[in-house]
């Protein structure tokens, strides 16, 4: 609701349009769009009511079509630079931009200041500091793209610090992995084995199609990095694929791991199966506390176990995992090193 009118003649003015005459300055008419946080001068003080209404309508039209942060992000997402990102990276950023635009979408890009970004991070970080950091990076990338093309004057994300985070170092022991395999349903067992033996991400495992099963191994193009590899056959990997073939007799699918109704096993379906296996292990832990398994690992940790268990140098582990840098390999190589002790 706009502020009260102080002049009876102002009753004919458009909604949220007011007389404005600061001390020592000429009278003018201003419009205060809802949610903009500032006023817009639309006419001089000697303008007729018809001229004021025409100026108001023009201002509304311009305001509604103004260049917003949502416009900037949409242009970036439609750009060649965005298309060159790996599918998994685009999928992650799409979700991050949805969350960001709920807060900043209607703002003019240059109206977003570092303090606004900081406040967003502080609130978002109460739920997830990691996701807050990812969203800061996504917002900064869009601004950097726009700055290089003259669409924005600067990047409000510069100088805004990310939350300090600790790399995950959970290593699944052989006993824990075997216990999970024993408790898991067949589709989860297949997904676990492919992830472990191929150092494959969850999304790449679920997206795996029969057309990728080749004579010399499994062709995998990593959704996050775009790296192409053929994971050579081993008896254990062949056994996992054979288990998947047996599922096809009940419900055929183009996907290696099908759902019970056909088609691709969804991420939520896999996570539900994971939860059921954990619940089973929790009951076993309660029945036999002395042999209890620590259930603090996730499906994502399976890839790290595969890289950690792979025998070879860091360079060989990098080749196996398909990471771009050895530093990335170090994040996943979590097995505690056994060193020779002093013997004198």
C-alpha positions in Angstrom: 0.0 0.0 0.0 1.4 3.4 -1.0 1.9 6.3 1.4 -1.1 8.7 2.1 -1.7 11.6 -0.3 -1.1 15.0 1.2 -2.7 17.1 -1.6 -6.3 16.5 -2.7 -5.3 17.0 -6.3 -3.0 14.0 -6.0 -5.9 11.6 -5.8 -5.8 11.5 -9.6 -2.2 10.4 -9.7 -1.3 6.8 -10.7 -0.7 4.3 -7.9 2.5 4.9 -6.0 3.2 8.2 -7.9 3.9 11.2 -5.7 4.8 14.9 -5.8 8.5 15.3 -4.9 10.1 18.7 -4.0 13.2 18.4 -1.9 14.3 21.7 -0.3 15.8 24.0 -2.9 15.0 21.7 -5.8 12.4 21.9 -8.6 9.1 20.0 -8.1 8.8 16.7 -9.9 6.7 13.5 -9.9 8.2 10.3 -8.8 7.1 6.7 -8.9 8.1 4.2 -6.2 7.8 0.7 -7.7 7.0 -2.0 -5.2 10.1 -4.0 -4.2 12.6 -1.8 -6.1 13.8 0.0 -3.0 14.2 3.4 -4.8 12.1 5.9 -6.6 12.1 6.8 -10.3 11.4 10.4 -11.6 8.9 10.2 -14.3 7.8 13.9 -15.0 8.6 17.5 -14.2 6.5 19.5 -11.8 4.6 21.4 -14.5 3.5 18.3 -16.4 -0.2 17.8 -17.0 -2.1 14.9 -15.5 -2.3 13.3 -18.9 1.5 13.7 -19.4 2.0 12.2 -15.9 -0.1 9.1 -16.7 1.7 8.6 -20.1 5.1 8.9 -18.4 3.9 6.5 -15.7 2.8 3.9 -18.2 6.1 4.2 -20.1 8.0 3.7 -16.8 6.0 0.7 -15.9 6.6 -0.9 -19.2 10.3 -0.3 -19.0 10.4 -1.5 -15.4 8.7 -4.8 -16.3 11.1 -5.4 -19.1 14.3 -4.2 -17.3 17.4 -6.3 -17.3 17.3 -8.4 -14.1 19.6 -11.0 -12.6 17.2 -13.6 -13.9 17.8 -12.3 -17.4 21.6 -12.4 -17.0 21.5 -16.0 -15.7 19.1 -17.1 -18.5 21.4 -15.6 -21.1 24.4 -17.3 -19.5 22.6 -20.6 -19.5 21.8 -20.2 -23.2 25.4 -19.4 -24.1 28.0 -21.5 -25.8 30.2 -21.3 -22.7 27.4 -22.9 -20.6 26.9 -25.6 -23.3 30.5 -26.6 -23.1 30.2 -27.6 -19.5 29.9 -31.3 -18.7 26.2 -32.4 -18.3 26.6 -33.1 -14.6 28.0 -29.6 -14.0 25.1 -28.0 -15.9 22.7 -30.1 -13.9 24.2 -29.0 -10.6 24.3 -25.3 -11.7 20.7 -25.4 -12.9 19.6 -26.3 -9.4 21.9 -23.7 -7.8 20.5 -20.9 -10.1 17.0 -21.9 -9.2 17.7 -21.3 -5.5 19.7 -18.1 -6.2 17.0 -16.6 -8.4 14.3 -17.1 -5.8 16.2 -14.4 -3.8 17.9 -12.3 -6.4 16.1 -13.0 -9.6 14.0 -9.7 -9.8 16.9 -7.5 -8.9 18.9 -5.4 -11.3 22.3 -7.1 -11.5 24.3 -4.0 -10.5 22.0 -3.5 -7.5 23.3 -6.7 -5.9 26.1 -5.8 -3.5 28.7 -7.9 -1.6 26.7 -7.4 1.6 23.6 -8.9 0.0 25.6 -11.9 -1.2 27.2 -12.3 2.3 23.7 -12.3 4.0 22.5 -14.9 1.5 25.5 -17.1 2.3 25.1 -16.7 6.1 21.4 -17.8 5.9 22.1 -20.6 3.4 25.1 -21.8 5.4 22.9 -22.6 8.4 21.5 -25.5 6.4 24.5 -26.4 4.2 27.8 -24.6 4.1 29.0 -26.8 1.2 26.0 -25.9 -1.0 26.3 -22.2 0.0 29.8 -22.3 -1.3 28.7 -23.9 -4.6 26.0 -21.3 -5.1 28.5 -18.5 -4.5 30.7 -20.0 -7.2 27.7 -20.3 -9.6 26.6 -16.7 -9.0 30.2 -15.4 -9.5 30.5 -17.4 -12.7 27.4 -15.8 -14.2 28.6 -12.3 -13.2 32.0 -12.9 -14.6 30.4 -14.0 -17.9 28.3 -10.9 -17.9 31.1 -8.6 -17.0 33.2 -9.8 -20.0 30.3 -8.9 -22.3 29.5 -5.5 -20.9 26.2 -6.6 -19.3 27.2 -5.7 -15.7 29.6 -3.2 -14.1 31.2 -5.6 -11.7 31.0 -8.9 -9.7 29.5 -8.5 -6.2 30.9 -12.0 -5.3 34.5 -10.8 -5.4 35.9 -10.5 -1.9 33.0 -12.6 -0.3 34.7 -15.4 1.5 33.4 -19.0 1.3 32.8 -21.1 4.3 35.8 -23.1 5.4 35.1 -26.8 4.8 36.9 -30.0 5.5 37.4 -32.6 2.8 35.5 -35.8 3.5 37.9 -38.5 4.6 35.6 -41.4 5.4 37.1 -44.7 4.1 34.8 -47.7 3.9 36.7 -50.7 5.2 36.5 -54.1 3.5 34.4 -55.5 6.4 32.0 -52.5 6.2 31.7 -52.8 2.4 31.0 -56.6 2.6 28.4 -56.1 5.3 26.6 -53.6 3.1 26.7 -55.9 0.1 25.2 -58.7 2.2 22.4 -56.4 3.4 21.7 -54.8 0.0 19.1 -55.7 -2.6 20.3 -56.9 -5.9 20.0 -53.6 -7.8 22.0 -51.8 -5.1 24.6 -54.6 -5.1 25.1 -54.1 -8.8 25.3 -50.3 -8.5 27.8 -50.6 -5.6 30.1 -53.0 -7.5 30.1 -51.0 -10.7 30.9 -47.8 -8.7 33.7 -49.5 -6.7 35.3 -51.5 -9.5 35.2 -48.6 -12.0 35.6 -45.6 -9.6 32.3 -44.3 -11.1 30.0 -41.7 -9.8 26.5 -42.5 -8.8 25.0 -40.6 -11.7 27.2 -42.3 -14.2 26.3 -45.7 -12.8 22.5 -45.0 -13.0 22.9 -43.6 -16.5 24.8 -46.7 -17.8 23.1 -48.2 -20.9 23.6 -51.6 -22.5 25.0 -49.9 -25.6 28.0 -49.0 -23.4 28.8 -52.6 -22.6 31.5 -53.5 -25.1 33.7 -56.5 -25.8 36.8 -55.0 -24.1 34.9 -53.4 -21.1 32.4 -50.8 -20.1 32.5 -47.4 -21.9 31.9 -44.6 -19.5 31.9 -40.9 -20.2 32.0 -39.1 -16.9 29.1 -36.8 -16.5 31.0 -34.3 -14.4 34.4 -34.1 -16.3 33.4 -35.5 -19.7 36.4 -37.9 -19.5 35.9 -41.0 -21.7 37.2 -44.3 -20.6 36.7 -48.0 -21.2 36.8 -49.9 -17.9 38.4 -53.2 -18.7 36.7 -56.5 -17.8 37.6 -58.4 -14.6 35.7 -61.5 -13.4 34.1 -59.5 -10.6 32.9 -56.7 -13.0 31.6 -59.3 -15.4 29.7 -61.0 -12.5 28.0 -57.6 -11.7 26.9 -57.1 -15.3 25.6 -60.7 -15.5 23.5 -60.0 -12.4 22.1 -57.0 -14.3 21.3 -59.2 -17.3 19.2 -61.5 -15.2 17.0 -58.5 -14.2 16.2 -57.9 -17.8 14.2 -61.2 -18.1 11.6 -59.8 -15.8 11.6 -56.2 -17.1 13.7 -55.2 -20.1 15.3 -51.8 -20.3 17.9 -49.9 -22.2 19.6 -49.2 -18.9 21.9 -51.7 -17.2 20.3 -51.2 -13.8 16.6 -51.1 -14.5 13.8 -50.2 -12.1 11.2 -52.8 -11.0 8.8 -51.2 -13.5 11.3 -50.8 -16.3 13.4 -47.8 -17.3 16.2 -46.2 -15.4 16.6 -46.7 -11.7 16.2 -43.3 -10.2 18.5 -41.6 -7.7 15.7 -41.6 -5.1 15.1 -45.3 -5.8 18.8 -46.1 -5.2 18.9 -44.0 -2.0 15.7 -45.7 -0.7 17.4 -49.1 -1.3 20.5 -47.7 0.5 18.4 -46.6 3.4 16.8 -50.1 3.7 20.2 -51.7 3.7 21.4 -49.4 6.5 18.3 -50.1 8.5 19.0 -53.8 8.2 22.5 -53.3 9.4 21.3 -51.1 12.3 19.1 -54.0 13.5 22.1 -56.3 13.2 24.2 -53.9 15.2 21.5 -53.8 17.9 21.4 -57.6 18.1 25.2 -58.0 18.2 26.9 -54.8 19.5 30.4 -56.4 19.6 30.3 -56.9 15.8 28.6 -53.6 15.1 29.4 -51.8 11.8 29.9 -48.0 11.8 27.2 -46.8 9.5 28.6 -43.3 8.7 29.5 -43.9 5.0 27.5 -42.9 1.9 27.2 -44.3 -1.6 29.5 -41.5 -2.7 32.2 -42.9 -0.5 32.3 -46.1 -2.6 34.1 -44.3 -5.4 36.7 -43.1 -2.9 37.1 -46.7 -1.6 37.8 -47.8 -5.2 40.5 -45.2 -5.7 42.0 -45.8 -2.3 42.1 -49.6 -2.9 43.6 -49.3 -6.4 47.2 -50.4 -6.3 49.6 -48.0 -8.0 51.2 -44.6 -8.0 49.2 -41.4 -7.8 49.6 -41.0 -11.6 48.2 -44.5 -12.1 45.3 -43.8 -9.7 44.6 -40.6 -11.6 44.4 -42.6 -14.9 42.1 -45.2 -13.2 39.8 -42.6 -11.8 39.7 -40.2 -14.7 40.4 -37.1 -12.6 41.9 -34.1 -14.3 44.5 -33.4 -11.6 46.4 -35.4 -9.0 45.1 -33.1 -6.3 41.5 -34.3 -7.0 42.8 -37.9 -6.7 44.2 -37.0 -3.3 40.7 -36.0 -2.1 39.5 -39.5 -2.9 42.5 -41.5 -1.8 41.5 -42.0 1.8 43.1 -45.2 2.9 45.5 -44.7 5.8 49.0 -45.4 4.7 51.0 -48.1 6.5 54.6 -47.1 6.9 57.6 -49.1 8.0 58.5 -48.5 11.6 62.0 -48.0 13.0 63.9 -51.2 13.8 67.3 -50.7 15.4 
